[in-house]
Structures are given as C-alpha cells and as structure tokens.
Amino acid sequence: MSPVLACLLISWGPKSAGIAGEWTGRFEVRSVPQAASPAGQQAVNKVFAEIKSAKLTLSLRKQGTYLLKIPRLVVQPAIREEGKWLRVGGTLLLVPSNGKPSRTLEVRSSKVLTLPAPKQEPSLGETVFRKNP
C-alpha cells in the first residue's frame, strides 16, 4: 500500500473525530454586483440579501459521514447532500454519495471551516462554517 493511500485511509472518521459535530454556515458576500438599471439593482440587492441571511447546516459524524443542508434560495433549490468526509491536514473533503463533485473546505481551526466561492461567482466570497457549542 502506498504511503499516501495509507495516510488517507487513516484520516477517515474516528481519527479526525475532533472536527466531528454540528456546524452552521453563512455566505460571506464580498461585493454586490452592479446592475445596469435601478430596477435591476433592486432585484440584485434582494437576491444578495437572501444569500447573506441564508443559514447552512453541516453535520460531521464521528463515523466519517456527513449531511449538508443548504436552504432554498432565489438562485437555487434547497440542497440536501450526504456522503463521506475525509480530513487531510488543513483540508476537509466532502465526498457526496450521489456521485456529484466533492467539496474542499479549509480547516482554519477546530471551530472554523471555510469553503471558497465558486469560480463562476467570485462576488459571493467564501462560505464560513462555525462549530456549534
């Protein structure tokens, strides 16, 4: 077995139990895009106000599985995603069980995780998850 594979297998589940628990996330909006008209700007402001107020939940279970819930937003339907999680150093990888692309979060501390903004939506900024007490 390769050393890299052995390291990844050791990282599954209980060995990373310190990160396990309930997390609450918020979108950290960097900037609100400017629209061409006042009516357009009003619509953009409404969408971004909804994005800023959205509350995401992430449950990282000690056995190495997760549940991510993102509420319905004007720009997307509600998301309920389950799968396995893997921590390697300062990175947390969420691997959905439905075959969709994985998500890579940065472990900033035992109480803060961040998910970078999608490349197609840089104005969104990152998503910050804080561990619930």
C-alpha positions in Angstrom: 0.0 0.0 0.0 1.3 3.4 -0.9 2.1 5.8 2.0 -0.3 8.4 0.5 -3.2 5.9 0.4 -2.4 4.7 3.9 -2.4 8.3 5.2 -5.8 8.9 3.5 -7.3 5.7 5.0 -6.1 6.6 8.5 -7.8 10.0 8.1 -11.3 8.6 7.6 -13.8 9.0 10.5 -12.8 8.5 14.2 -9.2 9.5 13.8 -10.5 13.0 12.8 -13.2 13.0 15.5 -12.1 16.4 16.8 -13.7 18.0 13.8 -16.9 16.0 14.1 -20.0 17.8 15.3 -22.7 20.3 14.2 -21.7 23.3 12.2 -23.6 26.4 11.0 -22.5 28.2 7.8 -23.1 31.6 6.2 -22.2 33.0 2.9 -19.7 35.9 3.3 -20.6 38.1 0.3 -17.6 40.1 -0.9 -19.5 42.6 -3.0 -22.9 43.0 -4.6 -22.7 43.2 -8.4 -23.9 46.4 -10.0 -26.9 46.2 -12.4 -27.5 48.4 -15.4 -30.7 49.9 -14.1 -32.3 50.9 -10.8 -34.9 48.1 -11.1 -32.2 45.6 -11.9 -30.2 46.8 -8.9 -33.2 46.3 -6.7 -33.5 42.7 -7.9 -29.8 42.1 -7.4 -29.9 43.6 -3.9 -32.9 41.3 -3.0 -31.1 38.2 -4.1 -27.9 39.1 -2.3 -29.8 40.0 0.9 -31.3 36.5 0.8 -27.9 34.9 0.2 -26.4 36.8 3.2 -29.2 35.7 5.5 -29.2 32.0 4.5 -28.2 29.5 7.2 -26.4 26.3 6.1 -26.0 23.3 8.3 -23.3 20.7 8.2 -23.3 17.6 10.4 -19.9 15.8 10.5 -20.5 12.4 12.2 -17.7 10.7 14.0 -18.0 7.6 11.8 -16.9 9.7 8.8 -20.3 10.6 7.2 -21.8 14.0 6.7 -25.1 15.7 6.0 -25.0 19.2 4.4 -28.2 21.3 4.1 -28.5 24.5 2.1 -31.9 26.2 2.2 -33.8 27.2 -1.0 -32.6 30.5 -2.4 -33.9 32.6 -5.2 -31.0 31.4 -7.3 -31.2 27.7 -6.5 -33.4 25.0 -5.0 -32.7 23.6 -1.5 -29.8 21.1 -1.3 -29.6 18.1 0.9 -26.3 16.3 0.4 -25.0 13.2 2.2 -21.7 11.4 1.9 -18.3 10.7 3.5 -15.9 13.2 4.8 -12.1 13.0 4.9 -9.6 15.3 6.7 -6.1 15.5 5.5 -4.1 18.1 7.4 -5.7 21.5 7.0 -8.2 20.3 4.3 -11.6 18.7 4.8 -13.0 16.9 1.8 -16.8 16.2 1.5 -17.4 13.3 -1.0 -21.2 13.1 -1.9 -22.7 9.6 -2.1 -24.6 10.7 -5.3 -21.5 10.9 -7.4 -21.5 14.8 -7.7 -18.2 16.6 -7.4 -16.6 16.8 -4.0 -16.3 20.0 -2.0 -12.9 21.0 -0.4 -13.1 23.1 2.8 -10.2 24.7 4.6 -9.9 23.8 8.3 -9.0 27.2 9.8 -9.3 25.9 13.4 -11.2 23.3 15.4 -14.2 25.8 15.3 -14.0 27.4 11.8 -14.2 25.8 8.3 -14.3 27.8 5.0 -15.4 26.9 1.5 -14.1 29.2 -1.3 -16.6 30.9 -3.6 -17.4 29.1 -6.8 -15.2 30.3 -9.6 -18.2 31.4 -11.6 -19.5 33.6 -8.7 -16.4 35.3 -7.2 -18.6 38.1 -5.7 -20.1 35.6 -3.3 -16.9 35.3 -1.3 -16.4 32.2 0.9 -18.8 30.2 3.0 -17.8 30.2 6.7 -18.9 27.4 8.9 -18.6 27.8 12.7 -18.9 24.8 15.1 -22.0 24.9 17.3 -21.3 24.9 21.0 
